[in-house]
Amino acid sequence: MNPVHVNQYKPQIAVIDDDVAVCDSLDLLFETRNWPVKTFSSAELFLEEGHPENYSCLIVDVRMSGMSGLALFARLKEDFAYMPPLIFLTGHGDVPMAVNAVKEGAADFLEKPCDHHKLLAKVEACLARDAEVRASRTHQDSVLTRLEELTPRERQVLREILAGKLNKQVADRLDISIKTVEVHRARIFTKMRVHSAMELAAMLKDIPLESWCPHP
């Protein structure tokens, strides 16, 4: 499974449609908002590039020669750690399939020919959502990097701190002195860049700690 290339990320839209006229039309439309766009005439060409996670929003036709938009959607979900918001463009007969795709995680769908104002609004929402997800991932990566700096003993003390234990309770639990607990606590706060146990708990609320902070 490929990692998310956060550092290489530049906001960009990918249009994947085997209708050249549609690609050209959307390219011009998005240029009115100064949104960088790259078009692909097939799902296969898009996959050949190898980095779908470097896009902020994908606009995908449901029916294309070769791999369909739905097959591409399934492939992206299976093979990549992060898939940007995806909007399907569909013909009238494909609406039930598009509705099901939304239930499976697609951002939305629009029938062809689509209303440009509606499409712009949906893309704008997708760009905002993508930016939010990437900011969260960047923050999480930063937190994980800080956790890696902790020693095994500091991680044990961290678990006890998160459980709300007082220094004496931590000392008894780990069979160390209160002074040693105080030293570990201070070092944990410094390495994690926090000033209190409450701030530490808030930072780690979405991080699975089992592999980082083993039970003593």
C-alpha positions as CSV (number, residue, x, y, z in Angstrom):
1,M,0.0,0.0,0.0
2,N,1.5,3.3,-1.0
3,P,2.1,6.1,1.6
4,V,0.6,9.5,1.4
5,H,3.2,11.9,-0.1
6,V,2.3,14.8,2.1
7,N,5.5,16.7,1.5
8,Q,5.1,16.3,-2.3
9,Y,1.5,17.5,-2.3
10,K,0.3,20.4,-4.4
11,P,-3.4,21.1,-4.7
12,Q,-4.5,19.9,-8.1
13,I,-7.6,18.4,-9.7
14,A,-7.6,15.3,-11.9
15,V,-10.3,14.9,-14.6
16,I,-10.6,11.3,-15.8
17,D,-12.9,10.9,-18.8
18,D,-12.5,9.4,-22.3
19,D,-14.5,12.2,-23.8
20,V,-11.9,14.8,-24.9
21,A,-14.5,17.5,-25.1
22,V,-15.5,17.0,-21.5
23,C,-11.8,17.1,-20.4
24,D,-11.2,20.3,-22.3
25,S,-14.4,21.9,-21.0
26,L,-13.6,21.2,-17.4
27,D,-10.0,22.2,-17.8
28,L,-11.2,25.7,-19.0
29,L,-13.9,25.8,-16.2
30,F,-11.5,25.1,-13.4
31,E,-9.0,27.6,-14.8
32,T,-11.6,30.3,-14.1
33,R,-11.0,29.5,-10.4
34,N,-7.2,29.2,-10.9
35,W,-7.4,25.5,-9.9
36,P,-4.6,23.5,-11.4
37,V,-6.0,20.6,-13.5
38,K,-4.6,17.6,-15.2
39,T,-6.7,15.5,-17.6
40,F,-6.6,11.8,-18.3
41,S,-8.3,10.0,-21.2
42,S,-8.5,6.7,-19.3
43,A,-8.4,5.2,-15.8
44,E,-5.3,3.2,-16.9
45,L,-3.4,6.3,-17.8
46,F,-4.2,7.8,-14.4
47,L,-3.0,4.7,-12.6
48,E,0.2,4.7,-14.6
49,E,1.1,8.0,-13.1
50,G,1.2,6.2,-9.8
51,H,0.3,8.9,-7.3
52,P,-3.5,9.6,-7.1
53,E,-3.0,10.8,-3.5
54,N,-1.2,13.9,-4.9
55,Y,-4.5,15.2,-6.2
56,S,-7.0,17.2,-4.1
57,C,-10.1,16.1,-6.0
58,L,-10.8,13.5,-8.7
59,I,-13.6,14.0,-11.3
60,V,-14.3,10.6,-12.9
61,D,-16.6,9.4,-15.6
62,V,-18.6,6.3,-14.6
63,R,-18.5,4.7,-18.1
64,M,-15.2,4.7,-20.0
65,S,-13.6,2.4,-22.6
66,G,-11.3,0.1,-20.7
67,M,-11.4,0.3,-17.0
68,S,-14.7,1.9,-15.8
69,G,-14.8,4.7,-13.3
70,L,-16.3,2.4,-10.7
71,A,-13.5,-0.1,-11.2
72,L,-11.0,2.7,-10.7
73,F,-12.7,3.8,-7.5
74,A,-12.5,0.2,-6.1
75,R,-8.8,0.0,-7.1
76,L,-7.9,3.3,-5.5
77,K,-9.7,2.3,-2.2
78,E,-7.8,-1.1,-2.2
79,D,-4.3,0.0,-3.2
80,F,-3.7,3.4,-1.7
81,A,-3.4,4.6,1.8
82,Y,-5.3,7.8,1.0
83,M,-7.7,8.6,-1.8
84,P,-8.7,12.2,-2.3
85,P,-12.4,13.1,-2.6
86,L,-13.9,11.7,-5.8
87,I,-16.9,13.0,-7.8
88,F,-18.5,10.8,-10.4
89,L,-19.9,12.2,-13.7
90,T,-22.7,9.9,-14.8
91,G,-25.2,9.4,-17.6
92,H,-28.9,9.0,-16.5
93,G,-28.8,5.2,-16.6
94,D,-25.8,5.2,-14.3
95,V,-27.4,7.1,-11.4
96,P,-28.1,4.0,-9.3
97,M,-24.5,2.9,-9.6
98,A,-23.3,6.4,-8.7
99,V,-25.6,6.5,-5.6
100,N,-24.2,3.2,-4.4
101,A,-20.6,4.5,-5.0
102,V,-21.4,7.5,-2.7
103,K,-22.5,5.0,0.0
104,E,-19.1,3.3,-0.5
105,G,-17.2,6.5,0.1
106,A,-17.3,8.6,-3.1
107,A,-17.8,12.3,-2.4
108,D,-20.7,12.9,-4.8
109,F,-22.0,12.5,-8.3
110,L,-23.4,14.7,-11.1
111,E,-25.4,13.7,-14.1
112,K,-24.1,14.7,-17.6
113,P,-24.3,17.4,-18.8
114,C,-23.6,18.8,-15.4
115,D,-24.4,22.2,-14.2
116,H,-21.1,24.1,-14.0
117,H,-22.1,26.2,-10.9
118,K,-23.1,23.0,-9.0
119,L,-19.9,21.3,-10.1
120,L,-17.7,24.2,-8.9
121,A,-19.5,24.2,-5.6
122,K,-19.0,20.5,-5.1
123,V,-15.3,20.7,-6.1
124,E,-14.7,23.6,-3.8
125,A,-16.2,21.5,-0.9
126,C,-13.9,18.6,-1.9
127,L,-10.8,20.8,-1.9
128,A,-11.7,22.1,1.6
129,R,-12.3,18.5,2.8
130,D,-9.0,17.3,1.3
131,A,-7.1,20.2,2.9
132,E,-8.6,19.4,6.3
133,V,-7.7,15.7,6.0
134,R,-4.1,16.5,5.0
135,A,-3.7,19.0,7.8
136,S,-4.8,16.3,10.3
137,R,-2.5,13.7,8.8
138,T,0.4,16.1,9.0
139,H,-0.3,16.8,12.6
140,Q,-0.6,13.0,13.3
141,D,2.7,12.4,11.6
142,S,4.3,15.1,13.8
143,V,2.9,13.5,16.9
144,L,4.1,10.0,15.9
145,T,7.6,11.4,15.3
146,R,7.6,12.8,18.9
147,L,6.4,9.5,20.3
148,E,9.4,7.8,18.6
149,E,11.7,10.0,20.6
150,L,10.4,8.5,23.9
151,T,12.4,5.8,25.7
152,P,10.6,2.5,26.5
153,R,10.3,3.6,30.2
154,E,9.0,7.0,29.2
155,R,6.3,5.3,27.1
156,Q,5.3,3.2,30.2
157,V,5.1,6.4,32.3
158,L,3.1,8.1,29.5
159,R,0.5,5.3,29.6
160,E,0.1,5.8,33.3
161,I,-0.2,9.6,32.9
162,L,-2.9,9.2,30.3
163,A,-4.7,6.9,32.8
164,G,-4.8,9.8,35.2
165,K,-2.4,8.3,37.8
166,L,-0.6,10.5,40.3
167,N,3.2,10.3,40.5
168,K,3.1,8.1,43.6
169,Q,0.7,5.7,41.9
170,V,2.9,5.6,38.8
171,A,6.0,5.0,41.0
172,D,4.2,2.1,42.8
173,R,3.0,0.6,39.5
174,L,6.4,0.7,37.8
175,D,8.4,0.0,41.0
176,I,10.5,3.2,40.7
177,S,10.9,6.3,42.9
178,I,8.6,9.3,42.8
179,K,11.7,11.4,41.8
180,T,12.3,9.2,38.8
181,V,8.7,9.5,37.8
182,E,8.9,13.3,38.0
183,V,12.1,13.2,35.8
184,H,10.3,11.0,33.2
185,R,7.2,13.2,33.3
186,A,9.3,16.3,32.6
187,R,11.1,14.7,29.8
188,I,7.9,13.4,28.2
189,F,6.3,16.9,28.3
190,T,9.5,18.3,26.7
191,K,9.7,15.7,24.0
192,M,5.9,15.9,23.2
193,R,6.0,19.7,23.5
194,V,3.1,20.0,26.0
195,H,2.8,21.7,29.4
196,S,0.2,19.5,31.1
197,A,-1.3,16.0,31.2
198,M,-4.5,17.5,29.8
199,E,-2.8,18.9,26.8
200,L,-1.0,15.6,26.3
201,A,-4.2,13.6,26.4
202,A,-5.8,16.0,23.9
203,M,-2.9,15.5,21.5
204,L,-3.0,11.7,21.7
205,K,-6.8,11.2,21.7
206,D,-6.8,9.9,18.1
207,I,-3.5,8.0,18.3
208,P,-3.7,4.2,19.0
209,L,-1.2,3.7,21.8
210,E,-1.0,0.0,22.1
211,S,2.1,-0.4,20.0
212,W,3.7,2.8,21.5
213,C,3.0,2.5,25.2
214,P,3.1,-1.1,26.3
215,H,1.7,-2.2,29.6
216,P,4.4,-2.6,32.2
